[in-house]
Amino acid sequence: MSSAPSPSPFEVRTERLLLRRWRPDDRPPFAAMNADPEVMRYFPAPLTQSESDALAARADASFAERGYGLWALELRESGEFLGFTGLAPMPDGFGGVEVGWRLARPFWGAGYATEAARASIRFAFDTLGLDEVSSVTSVINERSQAVMRRLGMVPVEHFDSPRVPAGSPLVPHVRYALAAPRPTA
């Protein structure tokens, strides 16, 4: 008697989405998304195919190294790749863990980023036992800040990103944070 394979411990399902490990067939749509100037508007530059492939490889390797990482994001209904979400070490020596997301343009405005990031945060608190999750973005990236606010995150710090070329309007950044819920007695 055969049964369906059990889900990976690093697989998360939401109502509409599957957060899963990366597959080779994710690489072409991931590279196309990362080459889209509008998707990459709040990053220093779009990514080349090789940069995109390296990012996917690092994202997936993080699960073995840290027990968390950036998941490939798929629509459960159709199996379409729509971007990524997940957890990564905070950049620039802040310490802690950051929740992040990036979606291909056809999937903007449907609540997928919020749904996926909420599942990532739940994984951070419930599975990893983290006390806090942060998220950072350029202060001019209002769409990402709106997602952060919908997640219940609050702005806690403004800083200049050393990863952005001096003089760029992307230099000023903001860090949002969300504390894990406290158990009620």
N, C-alpha and C positions, 0 to 999 in steps of 0.2 A: 504494500500500500504506500503510495507516494504522497507527500504533502508539499505544499508550497514552501519555498525557502523562507526561512525566518528573516525578517529585516535586519540589516546591519545595525549594530549598536550606535553607529554614527549616521543613521537615517532618521529623519523626522518628517512626519506628515502633518499637514494642516488640512483645513476643509478643501482648499483648492490646489495646494502645492505639495511637492515632494522636494525636500532638502536632502540631497544625496551626494555620495562621493563622485568624483569626476570620472568621465569615460572618454576614450579617444574621440568619439563622435561629437563631443562638446566643443572641441578645439575650433572648428571652422566658425560656428555661430558666435563663440566667445571672442574670437579674433575680429570678426565683423563688428560686434558691439564695441570693442575697445578701440577700433579704428574710426568709429563714428564721432566726428567733431562735436556734435551736440551732446552725446552721452558723456564725452570727456571734457566738456566745457569747463568744469571746475577742477580739473587736473592740469598739471603743467603741459602735457601733450598727449595726443592719441598714442596708442601702442602699436608697434609693428607685430607681425605674425609671431616672430620668435620671442618678443617680449611677452606677448599674450600667452604663448605656450609655456614659457617659463613661470609666469604667474600662476597658471592653472596647476602646474606640477608642484610648485611651492605650497599652494593652497591645499592640495590633496595630501602632500607629505606631512603637513602640520598635524593631521589626525594621529599619525603614528608617533610623532615627536612629542606632542603636547596633550593629546586627548581631545582636542578641538581644532577647528579650522574653518575655512570658507567652503560652504557647500555649493555645488552646482544646483541651480534652481530650475525645476521642471513643473509644467502644468500637469496635474494629475489626469485631467480629462483627455488631453491630447498627446502628452509626452513631449511637448515642445520645450526646448531649452529657452529660458527667458532671462537668465543672468546668474548672479550669485548673491549669497547672503552668508553671514556667519560671524565667527569670532576670530580675532587675531590679537597678538600682543599690541598694546598701545604703542604708537610711534614715538620717536624722538625722546626716549628715556623717561616717559611719564610713569611707567609702571602700570600694572593692571591690564585689563582686557577691554578691547573695543569691539562693538558690534558694527558691522558694515553691510552695505548692499550696493549693487549696481545692476540695473535692468536695461535691456534693449528697449529702444524707444517705442516699439509697438505695444509694449506692456506697461507704459507709464499711465498714471491716472486711474488705475483700477483697484488700488489698495493692496497690490501684491507686495510692495516694499514693506509696508507696515505689517502685514500678515506674516511675512517671512522673518522680519527682524524680531517681531514679538515671539515667534517660535525659537529663534536663536537665543533670546534673552531668557526664556523659560528653561532652555537647555543649560544655560550658564548658571542659573540659580538652582534649579532642581537636580540636575545631573552632576554638574561640576562643583556645586556648593559655593559659588562665588558670592561675595558680599556686595559687589558693585560692578556695573558695566558702564562703560563710557562710549561716546561716539564723537568724532571730530569732523569738522568740515570748514570750508572757507566761509567767512561771514557773509559773503554775497550769495551763497547757495541756499536760497530760501526754501526750495523744495525739500532738501534733506533736513533742514531745520524743522520744517513742518512735520516730517515723519518722526523726528526725535520727540517733538512735543506730543504727537498722538500716542507715542509709546510711554508717555508719562515722564520723560527725561526733562531735566531742567539745566539751563546754562550755568556752568560753574567757573569757567575760566576762559579768558581771551588771551591769545598768544600769537606770535609771528612764526609761521612754519619755516623751518630751515630747509625744507625739501622743495620750496618754491623759489624760483629765481628772484633776486632782489628787484624791487620796483614793480613787480607784477601785482595786479589787483587781487590776486589769490593769496597773497602773503598773510593777511590777517585771518586768523582762524578762531574758532570757538569750540570748546569742549563741553558737551552735555554729559550728564551722569544720571544714573538710576540706581538706587540702593535696593538690595533684595528685601522682599517683604519680611517683616518681623512676625514670628509665630505669635498667635494670640493665646493667652492663658485661659 
